Amino acid sequence: MIRLFTEHRTDRLALTLFAFFVACTASLGDTLPTESQSSAVPARSLTAHEIFDRAAPAVVKLYGASVGRQQGYGSGVLVSPDGLILTNLSVMLAGRSIRAVLHDGTAQEAELVRQDDARKLALLRIKASGLPHLPPHPSDALQSGDAVYALGNWFKIAEGDESVSLTRGVFSFKATIDARRLAQEYDYPGPVLVYDAITANPGAAGGPLMDAAGRLVGLVGLIVESAATNTRVNHAIPGEDLIAFLEQVPARGAATTDAVPAQDSASTAPTARASTSASEPYIGLTLSKLGYRQTWAFVGRVRRDSPADRAGIRPDDLIIAVDGRRVADAADYQKQIATLIPGQSVPFTLKRGTEIVTVEVTVTAKPTGGQP
């Protein structure tokens, strides 16, 4: 009898363990990634040493013209194996020659291939092949708090085969910035990547901004200061804008320009040839002339069946932002509208009474009758 009871307990224990195993297996089958889901697992975060080893060979030290307080040196990044270099558009490129020093210390003369005045980007070329390079990657995957790494020739401490500098920071957010460069407004046509690494240093502009997976997600921007705080803004041009520039997609109607040899031998910089669109953007509203020293962007009239009318803009609305960029006054509004492209859908932020309203305006081409 004792033996039968023991066998019965053993059978019950075995059944219980089997049922528990089946339940666990079913649960794991629901939670473990399938073969099709495995690709969604994020890439492994690299260490700073791994980021440096991957990116530094593609960073180029650039030397050119200097004017006043603007330094004649900077950084660039190789984006193709045949010698295409992406960098910022700056006074450095205005001289008779541009010297590019590669990671191994070899130096070559670089020629200006193309520039984008709106995005502040320039494309250079050196005669070489089989070079290490970093193809741009969209920055969409970046989230606030993610680690980012910037590389460049800060303060010109690397002249030959010396290593460029690397700094680690944290990505803050993507946003348009109200900033200036020296005495000029820094009117970048869209949001930039803002982070807490200190890269607003001479020579850093044009270097790569890498994410934790070792991808080129931005290009370190020029030294600019916030118009509100008078402090430097550490920012980078997003990877998607770099891709658009390389694919020659115009920025908000501003055509990229192809550099051509200067016609005058005494000229100190390449001249540029640009093509512009014949279609002017049309919104279909006029502003009231309210104000003395500053004319605010109050809507005075909305033309019937115009883009503004279809979007729901009303007379007496105050336009405070276009496409996320603050509108300072009526003149600033006109300046921003001139950069839009027919067919583009743009958010307008309005102050209507005590409310803040956002509407989507689909820009059209200006009618031949010359309507506002």
C-alpha positions as CSV (number, residue, x, y, z in Angstrom):
1,M,0.0,0.0,0.0
2,I,2.9,2.3,0.8
3,R,4.4,1.5,-2.6
4,L,1.1,2.3,-4.5
5,F,0.8,5.6,-2.7
6,T,4.4,6.5,-3.6
7,E,3.9,5.6,-7.3
8,H,0.6,7.7,-7.3
9,R,2.5,10.7,-5.8
10,T,5.2,10.3,-8.4
11,D,2.7,10.2,-11.3
12,R,1.0,13.3,-10.0
13,L,4.4,15.1,-9.6
14,A,5.4,14.2,-13.1
15,L,2.1,15.4,-14.6
16,T,2.4,18.7,-12.7
17,L,6.0,19.2,-13.9
18,F,4.9,18.4,-17.5
19,A,2.0,20.9,-17.3
20,F,4.3,23.6,-15.9
21,F,6.8,22.9,-18.8
22,V,4.1,23.2,-21.4
23,A,2.8,26.4,-19.9
24,C,6.3,27.9,-19.8
25,T,7.0,26.9,-23.4
26,A,3.8,28.5,-24.6
27,S,4.6,31.6,-22.7
28,L,8.1,31.8,-24.1
29,G,6.8,31.3,-27.6
30,D,4.6,34.4,-27.1
31,T,7.4,36.6,-25.8
32,L,10.6,35.6,-27.6
33,P,11.2,37.4,-31.0
34,T,10.5,35.3,-34.0
35,E,12.8,35.2,-37.0
36,S,10.9,38.1,-38.6
37,Q,11.0,40.1,-35.4
38,S,14.7,39.7,-34.8
39,S,15.6,42.4,-37.3
40,A,13.7,44.9,-35.1
41,V,16.1,44.4,-32.2
42,P,18.2,47.6,-31.9
43,A,21.9,47.5,-32.8
44,R,24.4,47.0,-30.0
45,S,25.7,50.2,-28.5
46,L,29.4,50.7,-29.2
47,T,32.0,52.0,-26.8
48,A,33.7,55.3,-27.3
49,H,36.9,53.4,-28.5
50,E,34.8,51.5,-31.0
51,I,33.1,54.7,-32.3
52,F,36.5,56.4,-32.6
53,D,38.1,53.4,-34.5
54,R,35.1,53.4,-36.9
55,A,34.8,57.1,-37.5
56,A,38.2,58.7,-37.2
57,P,39.7,57.3,-40.4
58,A,36.9,59.1,-42.4
59,V,37.5,62.5,-40.7
60,V,39.4,65.1,-42.8
61,K,41.3,68.1,-41.5
62,L,40.6,71.1,-43.8
63,Y,42.7,74.3,-44.2
64,G,41.7,77.3,-46.3
65,A,41.1,81.1,-46.1
66,S,40.6,83.0,-42.9
67,V,38.9,86.4,-42.6
68,G,39.1,88.5,-39.4
69,R,37.7,86.4,-36.5
70,Q,36.7,83.5,-38.7
71,Q,39.2,80.7,-38.7
72,G,40.6,79.3,-41.8
73,Y,40.4,75.6,-40.7
74,G,37.8,73.1,-40.0
75,S,36.7,69.5,-40.3
76,G,35.1,67.3,-42.9
77,V,33.9,63.7,-43.4
78,L,34.5,61.4,-46.3
79,V,31.1,60.1,-47.5
80,S,32.3,58.0,-50.5
81,P,35.4,55.9,-51.2
82,D,36.3,58.0,-54.2
83,G,37.1,61.2,-52.3
84,L,33.8,63.1,-51.7
85,I,34.1,65.2,-48.5
86,L,31.1,66.8,-46.8
87,T,31.7,69.9,-44.7
88,N,30.1,73.2,-43.6
89,L,29.9,76.2,-45.9
90,S,32.3,78.7,-44.4
91,V,34.8,81.4,-45.2
92,M,37.4,78.7,-45.2
93,L,36.3,77.6,-48.7
94,A,36.7,81.1,-50.2
95,G,40.4,81.0,-50.7
96,R,42.5,80.1,-53.7
97,S,43.0,76.6,-52.4
98,I,41.7,74.1,-49.9
99,R,44.0,71.6,-48.3
100,A,42.6,68.3,-47.1
101,V,44.7,66.2,-44.7
102,L,43.6,62.6,-44.3
103,H,43.8,60.3,-41.3
104,D,47.2,59.0,-42.3
105,G,48.7,62.5,-42.7
106,T,48.7,62.6,-46.5
107,A,47.5,66.0,-47.9
108,Q,45.8,66.9,-51.1
109,E,44.2,69.9,-52.8
110,A,40.4,69.7,-52.6
111,E,38.1,71.3,-55.1
112,L,34.6,72.7,-54.3
113,V,32.0,70.6,-56.2
114,R,28.7,72.0,-54.9
115,Q,27.4,74.1,-52.1
116,D,24.0,74.7,-50.5
117,D,23.6,78.2,-49.1
118,A,20.4,77.4,-47.2
119,R,21.7,74.2,-45.5
120,K,25.2,75.7,-45.0
121,L,26.7,72.6,-46.6
122,A,29.5,72.1,-49.1
123,L,30.8,69.1,-51.1
124,L,34.5,68.8,-51.8
125,R,36.4,66.3,-53.8
126,I,40.0,64.9,-53.7
127,K,41.6,62.6,-56.2
128,A,41.6,59.2,-54.4
129,S,39.9,55.9,-54.3
130,G,39.3,53.1,-51.8
131,L,39.0,55.6,-48.9
132,P,37.3,54.9,-45.5
133,H,34.0,56.7,-45.5
134,L,30.8,57.2,-43.5
135,P,27.5,57.2,-45.4
136,P,24.9,59.5,-43.8
137,H,22.1,57.9,-41.9
138,P,18.7,59.5,-41.0
139,S,18.5,60.8,-37.4
140,D,14.9,59.7,-36.9
141,A,15.9,56.9,-34.5
142,L,17.6,59.4,-32.0
143,Q,15.7,59.9,-28.8
144,S,16.3,62.3,-26.0
145,G,18.9,60.9,-23.7
146,D,20.7,58.8,-26.3
147,A,24.5,59.0,-26.4
148,V,26.1,60.8,-29.3
149,Y,29.8,61.2,-30.3
150,A,31.3,64.1,-32.2
151,L,34.8,64.1,-33.9
152,G,36.8,66.9,-35.4
153,N,40.0,68.9,-35.5
154,W,39.2,71.4,-32.6
155,F,41.6,74.3,-32.2
156,K,43.8,72.8,-35.1
157,I,45.6,70.6,-32.7
158,A,46.0,67.9,-35.4
159,E,48.2,69.0,-38.3
160,G,49.3,65.8,-39.9
161,D,48.6,62.2,-38.8
162,E,47.7,63.2,-35.3
163,S,44.3,62.0,-34.1
164,V,41.3,64.2,-34.2
165,S,39.3,64.9,-31.0
166,L,36.3,62.9,-29.8
167,T,33.7,64.0,-27.3
168,R,30.8,62.1,-25.9
169,G,27.5,63.8,-25.2
170,V,23.7,63.3,-24.8
171,F,21.2,64.1,-27.5
172,S,18.6,66.6,-26.2
173,F,16.1,67.2,-28.9
174,K,15.5,68.2,-32.5
175,A,14.2,71.7,-33.0
176,T,14.5,74.9,-35.0
177,I,16.8,77.4,-33.4
178,D,16.7,81.2,-33.2
179,A,20.4,82.0,-33.4
180,R,23.0,84.2,-35.0
181,R,26.5,83.8,-36.3
182,L,28.6,86.8,-35.5
183,A,26.4,89.7,-36.5
184,Q,24.3,87.7,-39.0
185,E,21.1,85.8,-38.5
186,Y,21.6,82.0,-38.7
187,D,18.5,81.2,-40.7
188,Y,18.8,77.4,-41.0
189,P,15.7,76.1,-42.9
190,G,14.5,73.5,-40.5
191,P,15.2,71.7,-37.2
192,V,18.7,70.8,-36.1
193,L,20.0,68.2,-33.6
194,V,20.7,69.9,-30.3
195,Y,23.0,68.0,-27.8
196,D,25.0,68.8,-24.6
197,A,28.5,67.9,-25.9
198,I,30.6,71.1,-26.3
199,T,31.4,71.3,-30.0
200,A,30.9,75.0,-30.6
201,N,34.7,75.3,-30.9
202,P,36.9,76.6,-33.7
203,G,37.7,73.7,-36.1
204,A,34.9,71.4,-34.9
205,A,32.4,72.3,-37.6
206,G,32.0,69.8,-40.3
207,G,33.0,66.8,-38.2
208,P,30.7,63.8,-37.9
209,L,28.1,63.3,-35.2
210,M,27.7,59.6,-34.5
211,D,25.0,57.7,-32.7
212,A,25.7,54.9,-30.3
213,A,25.4,52.3,-33.1
214,G,28.3,54.0,-35.0
215,R,26.2,55.7,-37.7
216,L,26.7,59.2,-39.1
217,V,23.5,60.9,-38.1
218,G,24.6,64.5,-38.3
219,L,27.3,67.0,-39.2
220,V,28.6,69.3,-36.5
221,G,27.3,72.8,-37.1
222,L,29.0,76.2,-37.3
223,I,29.6,78.3,-34.1
224,V,26.3,80.1,-33.4
225,E,24.8,81.9,-30.4
226,S,21.2,81.8,-29.2
227,A,19.5,85.0,-29.9
228,A,17.6,84.7,-26.6
229,T,20.5,83.8,-24.2
230,N,23.6,84.9,-26.1
231,T,25.1,81.5,-25.3
232,R,26.6,79.1,-27.9
233,V,24.4,76.4,-29.3
234,N,25.9,72.9,-29.7
235,H,24.1,71.6,-32.7
236,A,24.4,69.4,-35.8
237,I,22.8,69.3,-39.3
238,P,20.6,66.2,-39.3
239,G,21.5,63.2,-41.4
240,E,18.4,63.4,-43.5
241,D,19.5,66.9,-44.6
242,L,22.9,65.6,-45.5
243,I,21.3,62.8,-47.6
244,A,19.0,65.4,-49.3
245,F,22.0,67.6,-50.1
246,L,24.0,64.7,-51.6
247,E,21.0,63.7,-53.7
248,Q,20.7,67.4,-54.8
249,V,17.2,67.9,-53.3
250,P,16.7,71.7,-52.9
251,A,16.0,73.0,-49.4
252,R,12.7,74.8,-49.3
253,G,13.1,76.2,-52.8
254,A,16.7,77.3,-52.4
255,A,18.7,75.6,-55.2
256,T,22.0,74.1,-54.6
257,T,24.8,75.6,-56.7
258,D,27.5,73.9,-58.7
259,A,30.9,75.4,-58.4
260,V,32.6,76.4,-61.6
261,P,36.1,77.7,-62.2
262,A,36.5,81.4,-61.7
263,Q,36.6,83.4,-64.9
264,D,38.9,86.0,-63.6
265,S,42.4,84.8,-62.7
266,A,42.5,87.4,-59.9
267,S,39.4,86.0,-58.2
268,T,40.1,84.4,-54.8
269,A,37.1,81.9,-54.8
270,P,35.0,79.8,-57.1
271,T,32.0,81.4,-58.5
272,A,28.6,79.6,-58.4
273,R,25.9,78.9,-61.0
274,A,22.4,78.4,-59.7
275,S,19.0,77.6,-61.2
276,T,15.9,78.9,-59.5
277,S,12.3,77.9,-59.8
278,A,10.0,80.1,-62.0
279,S,7.0,79.3,-59.7
280,E,6.7,81.7,-56.7
281,P,5.0,80.4,-53.6
282,Y,1.4,81.7,-53.0
283,I,-0.5,81.8,-49.7
284,G,-3.3,84.2,-50.5
285,L,-3.3,86.6,-47.6
286,T,-2.1,90.2,-46.9
287,L,-0.9,91.6,-43.6
288,S,-2.3,94.6,-41.7
289,K,0.1,97.4,-41.3
290,L,-0.1,97.6,-37.5
291,G,2.9,98.9,-35.5
292,Y,5.3,101.7,-35.6
293,R,8.9,100.5,-35.2
294,Q,7.9,96.9,-35.8
295,T,5.1,95.7,-38.0
296,W,3.4,92.6,-36.6
297,A,2.3,89.8,-38.8
298,F,-1.4,90.3,-38.3
299,V,-3.6,89.0,-41.1
300,G,-5.5,91.8,-42.8
301,R,-7.2,90.0,-45.7
302,V,-7.6,86.4,-46.9
303,R,-8.4,85.9,-50.6
304,R,-11.3,83.6,-51.2
305,D,-10.4,80.0,-52.2
306,S,-6.7,80.6,-51.6
307,P,-4.4,78.3,-49.7
308,A,-4.9,80.5,-46.6
309,D,-8.7,80.4,-47.0
310,R,-8.8,76.6,-47.4
311,A,-6.6,76.2,-44.3
312,G,-9.0,78.3,-42.2
313,I,-6.8,81.4,-41.6
314,R,-8.9,84.4,-40.7
315,P,-8.5,88.2,-40.7
316,D,-7.0,89.5,-37.4
317,D,-5.1,86.2,-36.8
318,L,-1.5,86.9,-35.7
319,I,1.0,84.6,-37.4
320,I,3.5,83.6,-34.8
321,A,5.3,80.7,-36.5
322,V,5.6,79.1,-40.0
323,D,6.8,75.5,-40.2
324,G,7.9,75.6,-36.6
325,R,10.0,78.8,-37.1
326,R,9.1,81.9,-35.1
327,V,7.9,84.8,-37.1
328,A,9.4,88.0,-35.6
329,D,7.4,90.5,-37.7
330,A,5.8,91.2,-41.1
331,A,9.2,91.4,-42.9
332,D,10.3,88.1,-41.3
333,Y,7.1,86.5,-42.5
334,Q,7.6,87.6,-46.1
335,K,11.2,86.3,-45.9
336,Q,10.0,82.9,-44.7
337,I,7.2,82.6,-47.3
338,A,9.7,83.3,-50.1
339,T,11.6,80.1,-49.2
340,L,8.5,77.8,-49.5
341,I,7.9,75.4,-52.4
342,P,4.6,75.1,-54.3
343,G,3.0,71.9,-53.3
344,Q,4.5,71.9,-49.8
345,S,2.3,71.5,-46.8
346,V,3.3,73.8,-44.0
347,P,2.0,74.3,-40.5
348,F,1.1,77.9,-39.6
349,T,0.8,78.7,-35.9
350,L,-1.6,81.5,-35.2
351,K,-2.8,83.5,-32.1
352,R,-6.5,83.9,-32.5
353,G,-7.9,85.9,-29.6
354,T,-6.7,84.1,-26.5
355,E,-6.1,80.8,-28.3
356,I,-3.1,79.3,-30.1
357,V,-4.2,77.6,-33.3
358,T,-2.2,75.5,-35.8
359,V,-3.4,75.0,-39.4
360,E,-1.9,73.2,-42.4
361,V,-1.4,75.4,-45.5
362,T,-0.7,73.7,-48.8
363,V,1.4,76.2,-50.8
364,T,0.5,76.8,-54.5
365,A,2.2,78.6,-57.3
366,K,1.5,82.3,-57.5
367,P,-1.2,83.1,-60.0
368,T,-0.2,84.9,-63.2
369,G,-2.4,87.8,-62.2
370,G,0.0,88.8,-59.5
371,Q,-2.3,88.3,-56.6
372,P,-0.7,88.6,-53.1
